[in-house]
Amino acid sequence: MPLLRYYITGHGLGHASRSCQVIGALAARHPGIRCDVVSDAAPWFLADNLPAGVAVAPRTLDVGVRQLDSLVMRPAATLQACRQLQAQAPGLIAEEAEGLRRDGVTLVVSDVAALPCAAAAAAGVPAVILSNFSWDWIYAEFLDTYPELAAIIAWQRDCYRRAGLALRLPFHGPLPVNEVIDLPMVARHSTTPAAAVRNRLGLAAGRRLALLSFGGFGLQDAPLDGLGQLRDWVFLAEPVLAADHRQLTPLPAGVAYPDLVNAADAVITKPGYGIVAECLAHQTPVIYTSRGNFREQALLVAGLHQYGRAVAVDNEQLRRGELKEALEQLRLLPPPTEALAANGAEIAADHLATLLGGVTAGADDSACPMDTLWHN
């Protein structure tokens, strides 16, 4: 039985969210394929979103971008952490390669650490990148201020090039591999009607629902006073944020997050892949604020405006809770004229099954055969 090892970065929850969707689709559509996970993403999130029986090994193999909070990047701290990782890389690569050989792993997938690609090459195992960006491209945005990142970028790019294929998601930058297959959007989907969710929340007729989505951190010190003036609105937020703000209602226990996205009249967030994909998949309008100098942001914002309804506010407006005007603007926007398919998890699963030689009925015939990945 083939074994796929899926490496998931711990940067944010969007990577973990989409990776869990792909792994879930693989388990449902191709049950003859085993899968395990290596990740330092939040254990509770992985436990809630991975199929039963998928083992998780908690290891840190990339840096991502260090952040002060949800909205503020720390490039200097990122550079320092990358230097430390590069110094440790030979030992980490050797350890991962030994584990891949020992466990009989057949295929490596990375979203989107570079080191697993190098480890796979060292072990003689083909590797696939599944992402909309790679970290070398993200770090290039900081080069003017931190030219020392050039060496980190070159090293990471060399690691990524050991992968033979990229399964590329929408809202993408360039990926440093020779072969690319484009996927539809990967997103979690609601399974409960919006009316049932709103009824469970006890929303009276005429009340409107907004969901604040900031990954559980970043706004605890913000006053958010302006939200108190919006008496027709209920604002849901992660419990750690809602605990410090009387204007906010904590997320209800036992309600899946995609169900809340689907039931909301607006989502208030910073542009991250996971929440953008879920809002577009459910056609939920978005108020967004800048997350700082993060290169992916421009691609996600363009996608929100092309395929959804979105209004921007600056960080200080958000922190003060001055959202009345933005919420009114959002209601006046026309519906989008274009839509993106959101079945990327299923398409990705079929590609991976083809690479593993485990195609079953319904698999995509355009997937790349396994032997094309061995030349690297």
Secondary structure as the mmCIF struct_conf table of DSSP 4:
data_model
#
loop_
_struct_conf.conf_type_id
_struct_conf.id
_struct_conf.beg_label_comp_id
_struct_conf.beg_label_asym_id
_struct_conf.beg_label_seq_id
_struct_conf.end_label_comp_id
_struct_conf.end_label_asym_id
_struct_conf.end_label_seq_id
STRN STRN1 LEU A 3 ILE A 8
BEND BEND1 HIS A 11 HIS A 11
TURN_TY1_P TURN_TY1_P1 GLY A 12 LEU A 13
HELX_RH_AL_P HELX_RH_AL_P1 GLY A 14 ARG A 29
TURN_TY1_P TURN_TY1_P2 PRO A 31 GLY A 32
BEND BEND2 ILE A 33 ILE A 33
STRN STRN2 ARG A 34 SER A 39
BEND BEND3 ALA A 41 ALA A 41
HELX_RH_AL_P HELX_RH_AL_P2 PRO A 43 ASN A 49
BEND BEND4 LEU A 50 LEU A 50
HELX_LH_PP_P HELX_LH_PP_P1 PRO A 51 PRO A 51
TURN_TY1_P TURN_TY1_P3 ALA A 52 GLY A 53
STRN STRN3 VAL A 56 ALA A 57
STRN STRN4 GLN A 67 GLN A 67
BEND BEND5 LEU A 68 LEU A 71
STRN STRN5 MET A 73 MET A 73
HELX_RH_AL_P HELX_RH_AL_P3 PRO A 75 ASP A 103
TURN_TY1_P TURN_TY1_P4 GLY A 104 GLY A 104
STRN STRN6 LEU A 107 ASP A 111
BEND BEND6 VAL A 112 VAL A 112
BEND BEND7 ALA A 114 ALA A 114
HELX_RH_AL_P HELX_RH_AL_P4 LEU A 115 ALA A 123
TURN_TY1_P TURN_TY1_P5 GLY A 124 GLY A 124
STRN STRN7 ALA A 127 SER A 131
BEND BEND8 ASN A 132 ASN A 132
HELX_RH_AL_P HELX_RH_AL_P5 TRP A 135 TYR A 139
HELX_RH_3T_P HELX_RH_3T_P1 ALA A 140 PHE A 142
TURN_TY1_P TURN_TY1_P6 LEU A 143 THR A 145
TURN_TY1_P TURN_TY1_P7 PRO A 147 GLU A 148
HELX_RH_AL_P HELX_RH_AL_P6 LEU A 149 TYR A 160
TURN_TY1_P TURN_TY1_P8 ARG A 161 ARG A 162
BEND BEND9 GLY A 164 GLY A 164
STRN STRN8 LEU A 165 ARG A 168
HELX_LH_PP_P HELX_LH_PP_P2 LEU A 169 LEU A 169
BEND BEND10 PRO A 170 PHE A 171
BEND BEND11 PRO A 176 ASN A 178
STRN STRN9 VAL A 180 ASP A 182
BEND BEND12 THR A 192 THR A 192
HELX_RH_AL_P HELX_RH_AL_P7 ALA A 194 ARG A 200
TURN_TY1_P TURN_TY1_P9 LEU A 201 GLY A 202
HELX_LH_PP_P HELX_LH_PP_P3 LEU A 203 ALA A 204
TURN_TY1_P TURN_TY1_P10 ALA A 205 GLY A 206
STRN STRN10 ARG A 208 SER A 213
BEND BEND13 PHE A 214 PHE A 214
TURN_TY1_P TURN_TY1_P11 GLY A 215 GLY A 216
BEND BEND14 GLY A 218 GLY A 218
TURN_TY1_P TURN_TY1_P12 GLN A 220 ASP A 221
HELX_RH_3T_P HELX_RH_3T_P2 ASP A 225 GLN A 229
TURN_TY1_P TURN_TY1_P13 ARG A 231 ASP A 232
STRN STRN11 TRP A 233 ALA A 237
HELX_RH_AL_P HELX_RH_AL_P8 PRO A 239 ALA A 242
TURN_TY1_P TURN_TY1_P14 ALA A 243 ASP A 244
TURN_TY1_P TURN_TY1_P15 ARG A 246 GLN A 247
STRN STRN12 LEU A 248 PRO A 250
HELX_LH_PP_P HELX_LH_PP_P4 LEU A 251 PRO A 252
TURN_TY1_P TURN_TY1_P16 ALA A 253 GLY A 254
HELX_RH_AL_P HELX_RH_AL_P9 TYR A 257 ALA A 263
BEND BEND15 ASP A 265 ASP A 265
STRN STRN13 ALA A 266 THR A 269
HELX_RH_AL_P HELX_RH_AL_P10 TYR A 273 HIS A 282
TURN_TY1_P TURN_TY1_P17 GLN A 283 GLN A 283
STRN STRN14 VAL A 286 TYR A 288
BEND BEND16 GLY A 292 ASN A 293
TURN_TY1_P TURN_TY1_P18 ARG A 295 ARG A 295
HELX_RH_AL_P HELX_RH_AL_P11 GLU A 296 TYR A 307
BEND BEND17 GLY A 308 GLY A 308
STRN STRN15 ALA A 310 ALA A 312
HELX_RH_AL_P HELX_RH_AL_P12 ASN A 315 ARG A 320
TURN_TY1_P TURN_TY1_P19 GLY A 321 GLY A 321
HELX_RH_AL_P HELX_RH_AL_P13 LYS A 324 LEU A 332
BEND BEND18 LEU A 333 LEU A 333
HELX_LH_PP_P HELX_LH_PP_P5 PRO A 334 PRO A 336
BEND BEND19 THR A 337 THR A 337
HELX_RH_AL_P HELX_RH_AL_P14 GLY A 344 LEU A 355
TURN_TY1_P TURN_TY1_P20 LEU A 356 GLY A 357
TURN_TY1_P TURN_TY1_P21 ALA A 361 GLY A 362
TURN_TY1_P TURN_TY1_P22 ASP A 365 SER A 366
BEND BEND20 ALA A 367 ALA A 367
HELX_LH_PP_P HELX_LH_PP_P6 CYS A 368 PRO A 369
HELX_RH_3T_P HELX_RH_3T_P3 MET A 370 LEU A 373
TURN_TY1_P TURN_TY1_P23 TRP A 374 HIS A 375
#
